[in-house]
C-alpha cells in the first residue's frame, strides 16, 4: 500500500471520539524550558493530579492540585536541572499507600530518585540517594510499573548504549525500601551490546510481554536481532513456546530471536511496539529495510510453531539513520489492537507519506483500508503560540485514571531535537505549560 503525501499528527488517532472535542478546563501551570523536547509527566489519581516538568530555568519542578480545582495548590522545585539531552524525561507514579515516586533527568548518570514523605503531598518530596546501592552509577530509561499481586516495580538501564543491562527493583511498602526483584539483570549484553526494550506489557493472556533489539555501540544503525520473551510474574521468564529461560538473557540465549536481521538493515529502537490479535496472540511491530532497501513496517506473530514476519506496508522511501543522540522518528507502527467485533486495527505514521488508523487483515497482518477518525483535541490547540522558526507543539497524556468522559493533556512548545547537543546562540523564550481537560460531551460543565 502507498499513502498519499499528507502529514498527520499521530496522536490524533488515539481512539475515536464521540462528537466534537472541546475544552472543558484549561489551567496554566508554569513557564517552561523550550530549547529542546524532553518528556514531562502528568499523573492522575482518584482525587488529585500531579505534573512534573522542567521550568523556565530548567529546574525539575512538581505541582499538585485537587481534581476539579482551577489552581495548583502545591509546588516543589527539586535539586536537579536538565541540560540539552532529550533522553532525560521525567516519570512519576503513586504506590499503594498513596506516596509519590519520581525519577528522571538521567542519561548514563547516577540514579536520580525522589519520594514523598507524605501521601499525595508534592511539597514533601525528598531525594533518595540510592535504592539498593549497586548498579546505580550509569542509569537511563527509568520506569515505574505495577506488577502481579500489587508489587510496585522500578526498572532502568544500567550502563550505556552498546554496553548495558536491564535492572529490576521491587518496593517493600512496610519498610519503604527497595530490593532487587531479580538476582541478576533481566538482559545482559556481556559488555558488548545492550538491549533496547519495549515493555514489559501486560497482555490479555495475563502474561507480561517483552520485545527488544540489541545494539553494538552508540550508533543507532547497529540495532539488530529482534527478540522476545514473556513472564507470568516478572521473575520467571520463558520463550514464546513456554520453554523456561535462564537469566540473564544474553545475545546467545536460545529461543528468543524473532527476526535475526543484522546491523545497518533498518532496525532502530523506536517505532516498535507490542499488540495482540483476536486470539490473544502477541503481535510484535517494528520496522526494517525490505529486499529493495526501503523502510517498511513489519508485524511478527508466532504461527504454527515459528515466528512469521508479515510486511504491513509498501513504502517507496528509505529512512537512513546513524550516529548517537536523540534521533527524530520518521517511521512508526502502533500497537495492534482488537475491536469488539474481533477486527484488527493499527496506526501507521510516516514522515513523507503521512499516516492514520488502518484496518489490518487478520491473516496477512497487512494494512488495508484507512479508517476515518475524529480528533481527540480541538484542532486550534495545535497552532503554536511562540512566533519562532522551528518551534512545535508538544503533548503529554495522563498516566493513571482520569474521570470518565475526560481526556487530560499537558501542552507546551519547544524547538526540535538537536541530537542532544547544545544550540548556538541564545535559547528561545520559555513557553507556557498548560493542562487541558478535553471532553466530547456538549452538556458537560
PyMOL commands that set and color helices and strands:
alter all, ss='L'
color gray80, all
select helices_A, chain A and resi 10-13+122-124+148-150+220-222+379-382
alter helices_A, ss='H'
color red, helices_A
select strands_A, chain A and resi 22-32+41-44+48-54+59-66+74-81+90-94+100-104+107-109+113-116+125-127+139-146+152-160+163-172+177-180+194-202+208-215+224-231+237-238+257-259+273-276+282-289+295-303+306-311+331-333+337-338+344-350+354-360+367-370+392-400+406-414+431-439
alter strands_A, ss='S'
color yellow, strands_A
deselect
rebuild
show_as cartoon
